[in-house]
Amino acid sequence: MKFKLFRRAAERLPETKASATGPVIAWAGAGRAAWTPRDTSSLIRSGFNGNPVGFRAVKLIAESAAALPLICQDDERRYEAHPVLELLKRPNPAQGRAELLEALYGQLLLSGNGYLEAVGGEGGLPFELHVLRSDRMRLVPGADGWPVAYDYMVGARKHRFDMTGAVPPICHIKNFHPQDDHYGLSAMQAAATAIDVHNSASRWSKALLDNAARPSGAIVYHGGDGQSTLSEEQYARLQDEMLSYHQGAANAGRPMLLEGGLDWKPMGFSPSDMEFQKTKEAAAREIATAFGVPPMLLGIPGEATYANYQEANRAFYRLTVVPLVAKVAGAVAEFLTHFDGGAVALRPDLDQVPALAAERDTQWKRISEADFLTEDEKRALLGLPRRPEGR
């Protein structure tokens, strides 16, 4: 959240400017924590830890985004070496650049919120950067609606990050949420129903395998002497035989031998009657769609939206990975400018993405052949800084 930029602007100008809806947003009063509307921990357990489609979709996006090279530049030049790049290269003793960014992207995908903590850095860039778990973070709004603090809670212990100082210690990156002023909406929340369907289908399949030879029906007894009930000894024997010879995967396909007036009456629907597998595949496609991953890349069968794997991979980078990296990199760059005042921009280096090579070649050719554009205009369209004077 870009609250510090507005606060500094208010300090410079003689008049105070603020959103008219700020006091309405913070109607609960200062110091009250705004709680997330969904249980993030439960969603992560069911949609990431316990669902292969959600797990692979998040891993695929986070790893692809973390591997994307970043460009550090300003209006004058592109930096090969810069303190910001050095900080991201080794953000803390336990993580490198890829691990930190993968964790940040993962938190944003799973909960809709990403929290980056800056450690130290009075008068300069932070010494370290750490990604904080979003399910442990709570935002505390002030009277004007902007965050005055963040509470990081682990069990009964709580640490408060004060956001009213000269330099904010927390960078909060969030997805768009139309019904929440402080927290973002995650793809996991949007796909919650599809995840439940997919998990239920998997549990059903597991139970079906474990009880593959257990008949889904009823055993009816017709006594020869007109009796319709079994004796206790006969009932116990029948139960033992069912448990020993007709339950479990090891007994799959074993025929049942009925005697003494017993008759088998099938009941219920078979998995083929319910088209169970199609339901599971449809739920998997919905999960992939919510995360922005073409189902083809996850090995999900179904209708082919893209002509081939290469086209699906290009759409995945263009529509999902690149926008995510551009958003996070821009937020991190702006957050770091509060520490040393150096205004630099971080953005993904699209020239280093093999999936987008054909598009970039076409763009370079089209712009280079535009004779009505000046060299600086061409460089600006390609995302390059102006050529230094004398070169």
Contacts in CASP RR format, 6 or more apart in sequence:
PFRMAT RR
TARGET T0000
AUTHOR 0000-0000-0000
METHOD contacts of the structure
MODEL  1
MKFKLFRRAAERLPETKASATGPVIAWAGAGRAAWTPRDTSSLIRSGFNG
NPVGFRAVKLIAESAAALPLICQDDERRYEAHPVLELLKRPNPAQGRAEL
LEALYGQLLLSGNGYLEAVGGEGGLPFELHVLRSDRMRLVPGADGWPVAY
DYMVGARKHRFDMTGAVPPICHIKNFHPQDDHYGLSAMQAAATAIDVHNS
ASRWSKALLDNAARPSGAIVYHGGDGQSTLSEEQYARLQDEMLSYHQGAA
NAGRPMLLEGGLDWKPMGFSPSDMEFQKTKEAAAREIATAFGVPPMLLGI
PGEATYANYQEANRAFYRLTVVPLVAKVAGAVAEFLTHFDGGAVALRPDL
DQVPALAAERDTQWKRISEADFLTEDEKRALLGLPRRPEGR
1 146 0 8 1.000
1 147 0 8 1.000
1 172 0 8 1.000
1 174 0 8 1.000
2 334 0 8 1.000
3 146 0 8 1.000
3 147 0 8 1.000
3 163 0 8 1.000
3 168 0 8 1.000
4 168 0 8 1.000
4 338 0 8 1.000
5 334 0 8 1.000
6 17 0 8 1.000
6 18 0 8 1.000
6 146 0 8 1.000
7 146 0 8 1.000
9 17 0 8 1.000
10 16 0 8 1.000
10 17 0 8 1.000
10 18 0 8 1.000
18 144 0 8 1.000
19 144 0 8 1.000
19 145 0 8 1.000
22 144 0 8 1.000
22 145 0 8 1.000
22 146 0 8 1.000
23 143 0 8 1.000
23 144 0 8 1.000
23 145 0 8 1.000
25 141 0 8 1.000
25 145 0 8 1.000
25 181 0 8 1.000
26 141 0 8 1.000
26 142 0 8 1.000
26 143 0 8 1.000
26 144 0 8 1.000
26 145 0 8 1.000
28 34 0 8 1.000
28 141 0 8 1.000
29 141 0 8 1.000
29 142 0 8 1.000
29 143 0 8 1.000
30 141 0 8 1.000
30 142 0 8 1.000
30 143 0 8 1.000
30 148 0 8 1.000
31 140 0 8 1.000
31 141 0 8 1.000
31 142 0 8 1.000
31 148 0 8 1.000
31 149 0 8 1.000
32 140 0 8 1.000
32 141 0 8 1.000
33 138 0 8 1.000
33 139 0 8 1.000
33 140 0 8 1.000
33 151 0 8 1.000
34 138 0 8 1.000
34 139 0 8 1.000
34 140 0 8 1.000
34 141 0 8 1.000
34 181 0 8 1.000
34 182 0 8 1.000
34 183 0 8 1.000
35 138 0 8 1.000
36 111 0 8 1.000
36 183 0 8 1.000
37 179 0 8 1.000
37 180 0 8 1.000
37 183 0 8 1.000
38 189 0 8 1.000
38 192 0 8 1.000
40 110 0 8 1.000
40 111 0 8 1.000
40 134 0 8 1.000
40 135 0 8 1.000
40 186 0 8 1.000
41 135 0 8 1.000
43 110 0 8 1.000
43 111 0 8 1.000
43 186 0 8 1.000
43 188 0 8 1.000
43 189 0 8 1.000
43 192 0 8 1.000
43 195 0 8 1.000
44 110 0 8 1.000
44 111 0 8 1.000
44 135 0 8 1.000
44 188 0 8 1.000
46 195 0 8 1.000
46 196 0 8 1.000
46 199 0 8 1.000
47 54 0 8 1.000
47 55 0 8 1.000
47 188 0 8 1.000
47 191 0 8 1.000
47 195 0 8 1.000
47 199 0 8 1.000
48 54 0 8 1.000
48 55 0 8 1.000
48 58 0 8 1.000
48 110 0 8 1.000
48 188 0 8 1.000
49 55 0 8 1.000
50 199 0 8 1.000
51 195 0 8 1.000
51 198 0 8 1.000
51 199 0 8 1.000
51 287 0 8 1.000
53 198 0 8 1.000
53 284 0 8 1.000
53 287 0 8 1.000
53 288 0 8 1.000
53 298 0 8 1.000
53 300 0 8 1.000
54 188 0 8 1.000
54 191 0 8 1.000
54 195 0 8 1.000
54 287 0 8 1.000
54 291 0 8 1.000
56 298 0 8 1.000
57 287 0 8 1.000
57 288 0 8 1.000
57 291 0 8 1.000
57 292 0 8 1.000
57 293 0 8 1.000
57 298 0 8 1.000
58 106 0 8 1.000
58 109 0 8 1.000
58 110 0 8 1.000
58 291 0 8 1.000
60 293 0 8 1.000
60 297 0 8 1.000
60 298 0 8 1.000
61 105 0 8 1.000
61 106 0 8 1.000
61 109 0 8 1.000
61 291 0 8 1.000
61 292 0 8 1.000
61 293 0 8 1.000
61 320 0 8 1.000
61 321 0 8 1.000
61 324 0 8 1.000
62 102 0 8 1.000
62 103 0 8 1.000
62 105 0 8 1.000
62 106 0 8 1.000
62 109 0 8 1.000
63 102 0 8 1.000
64 316 0 8 1.000
64 317 0 8 1.000
64 321 0 8 1.000
65 101 0 8 1.000
65 102 0 8 1.000
65 105 0 8 1.000
65 321 0 8 1.000
65 324 0 8 1.000
65 325 0 8 1.000
65 328 0 8 1.000
66 97 0 8 1.000
66 98 0 8 1.000
66 99 0 8 1.000
66 101 0 8 1.000
66 102 0 8 1.000
66 105 0 8 1.000
67 98 0 8 1.000
68 321 0 8 1.000
68 322 0 8 1.000
68 325 0 8 1.000
68 348 0 8 1.000
68 349 0 8 1.000
68 352 0 8 1.000
68 353 0 8 1.000
69 348 0 8 1.000
69 349 0 8 1.000
69 352 0 8 1.000
70 85 0 8 1.000
70 88 0 8 1.000
70 325 0 8 1.000
70 329 0 8 1.000
70 346 0 8 1.000
70 347 0 8 1.000
70 348 0 8 1.000
70 349 0 8 1.000
71 78 0 8 1.000
71 345 0 8 1.000
71 346 0 8 1.000
71 347 0 8 1.000
71 348 0 8 1.000
71 349 0 8 1.000
72 78 0 8 1.000
72 79 0 8 1.000
72 82 0 8 1.000
72 84 0 8 1.000
72 85 0 8 1.000
72 333 0 8 1.000
72 344 0 8 1.000
72 345 0 8 1.000
72 346 0 8 1.000
73 79 0 8 1.000
73 344 0 8 1.000
73 345 0 8 1.000
73 347 0 8 1.000
73 385 0 8 1.000
74 343 0 8 1.000
74 344 0 8 1.000
74 345 0 8 1.000
74 385 0 8 1.000
75 385 0 8 1.000
75 386 0 8 1.000
76 385 0 8 1.000
76 386 0 8 1.000
76 388 0 8 1.000
77 385 0 8 1.000
77 388 0 8 1.000
78 384 0 8 1.000
78 385 0 8 1.000
79 85 0 8 1.000
79 344 0 8 1.000
82 344 0 8 1.000
83 125 0 8 1.000
83 340 0 8 1.000
84 125 0 8 1.000
84 333 0 8 1.000
84 336 0 8 1.000
84 344 0 8 1.000
84 346 0 8 1.000
87 125 0 8 1.000
87 126 0 8 1.000
87 129 0 8 1.000
87 336 0 8 1.000
88 97 0 8 1.000
88 100 0 8 1.000
88 101 0 8 1.000
88 129 0 8 1.000
88 332 0 8 1.000
89 96 0 8 1.000
89 97 0 8 1.000
90 96 0 8 1.000
90 97 0 8 1.000
91 97 0 8 1.000
91 100 0 8 1.000
91 128 0 8 1.000
91 129 0 8 1.000
91 130 0 8 1.000
92 100 0 8 1.000
92 119 0 8 1.000
92 128 0 8 1.000
92 129 0 8 1.000
92 130 0 8 1.000
93 128 0 8 1.000
95 103 0 8 1.000
100 129 0 8 1.000
100 131 0 8 1.000
101 328 0 8 1.000
103 131 0 8 1.000
104 114 0 8 1.000
104 116 0 8 1.000
104 131 0 8 1.000
104 173 0 8 1.000
104 328 0 8 1.000
105 324 0 8 1.000
105 328 0 8 1.000
107 113 0 8 1.000
107 114 0 8 1.000
107 115 0 8 1.000
107 131 0 8 1.000
107 133 0 8 1.000
107 134 0 8 1.000
108 114 0 8 1.000
108 173 0 8 1.000
108 174 0 8 1.000
108 175 0 8 1.000
108 186 0 8 1.000
108 324 0 8 1.000
108 328 0 8 1.000
109 186 0 8 1.000
109 187 0 8 1.000
109 188 0 8 1.000
109 291 0 8 1.000
110 134 0 8 1.000
110 186 0 8 1.000
110 188 0 8 1.000
111 134 0 8 1.000
111 135 0 8 1.000
111 184 0 8 1.000
111 186 0 8 1.000
111 188 0 8 1.000
112 134 0 8 1.000
112 174 0 8 1.000
112 175 0 8 1.000
112 177 0 8 1.000
112 183 0 8 1.000
112 184 0 8 1.000
112 185 0 8 1.000
112 186 0 8 1.000
112 187 0 8 1.000
112 188 0 8 1.000
112 189 0 8 1.000
113 134 0 8 1.000
113 137 0 8 1.000
113 172 0 8 1.000
113 173 0 8 1.000
113 174 0 8 1.000
113 175 0 8 1.000
113 183 0 8 1.000
113 184 0 8 1.000
113 186 0 8 1.000
114 131 0 8 1.000
114 132 0 8 1.000
114 134 0 8 1.000
114 172 0 8 1.000
114 173 0 8 1.000
114 174 0 8 1.000
115 131 0 8 1.000
115 132 0 8 1.000
115 133 0 8 1.000
115 134 0 8 1.000
115 137 0 8 1.000
115 150 0 8 1.000
115 170 0 8 1.000
115 171 0 8 1.000
115 172 0 8 1.000
115 173 0 8 1.000
116 129 0 8 1.000
116 130 0 8 1.000
116 131 0 8 1.000
116 132 0 8 1.000
116 170 0 8 1.000
116 171 0 8 1.000
116 173 0 8 1.000
116 332 0 8 1.000
116 335 0 8 1.000
117 129 0 8 1.000
117 130 0 8 1.000
117 131 0 8 1.000
117 132 0 8 1.000
117 161 0 8 1.000
117 169 0 8 1.000
117 170 0 8 1.000
117 171 0 8 1.000
118 126 0 8 1.000
118 128 0 8 1.000
118 129 0 8 1.000
118 167 0 8 1.000
118 168 0 8 1.000
118 169 0 8 1.000
118 170 0 8 1.000
118 171 0 8 1.000
118 335 0 8 1.000
118 336 0 8 1.000
118 339 0 8 1.000
119 126 0 8 1.000
119 127 0 8 1.000
119 128 0 8 1.000
119 129 0 8 1.000
119 130 0 8 1.000
120 126 0 8 1.000
120 127 0 8 1.000
120 128 0 8 1.000
121 127 0 8 1.000
121 167 0 8 1.000
121 339 0 8 1.000
122 167 0 8 1.000
123 339 0 8 1.000
123 340 0 8 1.000
124 339 0 8 1.000
124 340 0 8 1.000
125 336 0 8 1.000
125 339 0 8 1.000
125 340 0 8 1.000
126 336 0 8 1.000
126 339 0 8 1.000
132 152 0 8 1.000
132 170 0 8 1.000
136 152 0 8 1.000
136 153 0 8 1.000
136 154 0 8 1.000
137 150 0 8 1.000
137 151 0 8 1.000
137 152 0 8 1.000
137 153 0 8 1.000
138 150 0 8 1.000
138 151 0 8 1.000
138 152 0 8 1.000
138 153 0 8 1.000
139 147 0 8 1.000
139 150 0 8 1.000
139 172 0 8 1.000
139 182 0 8 1.000
139 183 0 8 1.000
140 147 0 8 1.000
140 148 0 8 1.000
140 149 0 8 1.000
140 150 0 8 1.000
140 151 0 8 1.000
140 160 0 8 1.000
141 147 0 8 1.000
141 148 0 8 1.000
141 182 0 8 1.000
142 148 0 8 1.000
145 181 0 8 1.000
147 163 0 8 1.000
147 172 0 8 1.000
147 182 0 8 1.000
148 162 0 8 1.000
148 163 0 8 1.000
148 164 0 8 1.000
149 160 0 8 1.000
149 161 0 8 1.000
149 162 0 8 1.000
149 163 0 8 1.000
149 164 0 8 1.000
150 160 0 8 1.000
150 161 0 8 1.000
150 163 0 8 1.000
150 170 0 8 1.000
150 172 0 8 1.000
151 158 0 8 1.000
151 159 0 8 1.000
151 160 0 8 1.000
151 161 0 8 1.000
152 158 0 8 1.000
152 159 0 8 1.000
152 160 0 8 1.000
152 161 0 8 1.000
153 159 0 8 1.000
161 169 0 8 1.000
161 170 0 8 1.000
162 169 0 8 1.000
163 169 0 8 1.000
163 170 0 8 1.000
167 338 0 8 1.000
167 339 0 8 1.000
168 335 0 8 1.000
168 338 0 8 1.000
171 331 0 8 1.000
171 332 0 8 1.000
171 335 0 8 1.000
173 327 0 8 1.000
173 328 0 8 1.000
173 331 0 8 1.000
173 332 0 8 1.000
174 183 0 8 1.000
174 184 0 8 1.000
175 184 0 8 1.000
175 185 0 8 1.000
175 186 0 8 1.000
176 184 0 8 1.000
176 185 0 8 1.000
177 183 0 8 1.000
177 184 0 8 1.000
177 185 0 8 1.000
178 185 0 8 1.000
187 290 0 8 1.000
187 291 0 8 1.000
187 292 0 8 1.000
188 195 0 8 1.000
188 290 0 8 1.000
190 290 0 8 1.000
191 286 0 8 1.000
191 287 0 8 1.000
191 290 0 8 1.000
191 291 0 8 1.000
194 283 0 8 1.000
194 284 0 8 1.000
194 286 0 8 1.000
194 287 0 8 1.000
194 290 0 8 1.000
195 283 0 8 1.000
195 287 0 8 1.000
197 279 0 8 1.000
197 280 0 8 1.000
197 283 0 8 1.000
198 280 0 8 1.000
198 283 0 8 1.000
198 284 0 8 1.000
198 287 0 8 1.000
201 276 0 8 1.000
201 279 0 8 1.000
201 280 0 8 1.000
201 283 0 8 1.000
202 280 0 8 1.000
204 276 0 8 1.000
205 276 0 8 1.000
205 280 0 8 1.000
208 271 0 8 1.000
209 249 0 8 1.000
210 248 0 8 1.000
210 249 0 8 1.000
211 247 0 8 1.000
211 248 0 8 1.000
212 248 0 8 1.000
212 249 0 8 1.000
212 251 0 8 1.000
212 252 0 8 1.000
212 253 0 8 1.000
213 246 0 8 1.000
213 247 0 8 1.000
213 248 0 8 1.000
213 251 0 8 1.000
213 252 0 8 1.000
213 253 0 8 1.000
213 254 0 8 1.000
214 242 0 8 1.000
214 246 0 8 1.000
214 247 0 8 1.000
214 248 0 8 1.000
215 246 0 8 1.000
215 256 0 8 1.000
215 264 0 8 1.000
215 266 0 8 1.000
216 266 0 8 1.000
216 267 0 8 1.000
216 268 0 8 1.000
216 270 0 8 1.000
217 264 0 8 1.000
217 265 0 8 1.000
217 266 0 8 1.000
217 267 0 8 1.000
217 268 0 8 1.000
218 264 0 8 1.000
218 265 0 8 1.000
218 267 0 8 1.000
219 238 0 8 1.000
219 258 0 8 1.000
219 262 0 8 1.000
219 263 0 8 1.000
219 264 0 8 1.000
219 265 0 8 1.000
220 262 0 8 1.000
220 263 0 8 1.000
220 264 0 8 1.000
220 265 0 8 1.000
221 228 0 8 1.000
221 229 0 8 1.000
221 230 0 8 1.000
221 261 0 8 1.000
221 262 0 8 1.000
221 263 0 8 1.000
222 228 0 8 1.000
222 261 0 8 1.000
222 262 0 8 1.000
222 263 0 8 1.000
223 260 0 8 1.000
223 261 0 8 1.000
224 261 0 8 1.000
230 238 0 8 1.000
238 262 0 8 1.000
245 251 0 8 1.000
245 254 0 8 1.000
246 254 0 8 1.000
246 256 0 8 1.000
256 264 0 8 1.000
258 264 0 8 1.000
271 277 0 8 1.000
281 300 0 8 1.000
281 301 0 8 1.000
281 302 0 8 1.000
284 295 0 8 1.000
284 298 0 8 1.000
284 300 0 8 1.000
285 295 0 8 1.000
285 300 0 8 1.000
285 302 0 8 1.000
288 294 0 8 1.000
288 295 0 8 1.000
288 298 0 8 1.000
288 300 0 8 1.000
289 295 0 8 1.000
291 320 0 8 1.000
292 316 0 8 1.000
292 319 0 8 1.000
292 320 0 8 1.000
293 316 0 8 1.000
293 320 0 8 1.000
294 305 0 8 1.000
294 306 0 8 1.000
294 312 0 8 1.000
294 313 0 8 1.000
294 315 0 8 1.000
294 316 0 8 1.000
295 302 0 8 1.000
295 305 0 8 1.000
296 304 0 8 1.000
296 305 0 8 1.000
296 306 0 8 1.000
296 309 0 8 1.000
296 312 0 8 1.000
297 309 0 8 1.000
297 312 0 8 1.000
297 313 0 8 1.000
297 316 0 8 1.000
305 312 0 8 1.000
306 312 0 8 1.000
306 315 0 8 1.000
310 355 0 8 1.000
313 355 0 8 1.000
314 355 0 8 1.000
314 356 0 8 1.000
314 358 0 8 1.000
314 359 0 8 1.000
316 355 0 8 1.000
317 353 0 8 1.000
317 355 0 8 1.000
317 356 0 8 1.000
318 356 0 8 1.000
318 359 0 8 1.000
322 348 0 8 1.000
322 350 0 8 1.000
322 353 0 8 1.000
322 356 0 8 1.000
325 347 0 8 1.000
325 348 0 8 1.000
326 347 0 8 1.000
326 348 0 8 1.000
329 346 0 8 1.000
329 347 0 8 1.000
329 348 0 8 1.000
330 345 0 8 1.000
330 346 0 8 1.000
330 347 0 8 1.000
332 346 0 8 1.000
333 344 0 8 1.000
333 345 0 8 1.000
333 346 0 8 1.000
337 343 0 8 1.000
337 344 0 8 1.000
350 356 0 8 1.000
350 360 0 8 1.000
351 360 0 8 1.000
353 360 0 8 1.000
363 382 0 8 1.000
364 382 0 8 1.000
367 373 0 8 1.000
367 378 0 8 1.000
367 381 0 8 1.000
367 382 0 8 1.000
368 378 0 8 1.000
370 378 0 8 1.000
373 381 0 8 1.000
375 387 0 8 1.000
376 386 0 8 1.000
376 387 0 8 1.000
379 385 0 8 1.000
379 386 0 8 1.000
379 387 0 8 1.000
380 386 0 8 1.000
END
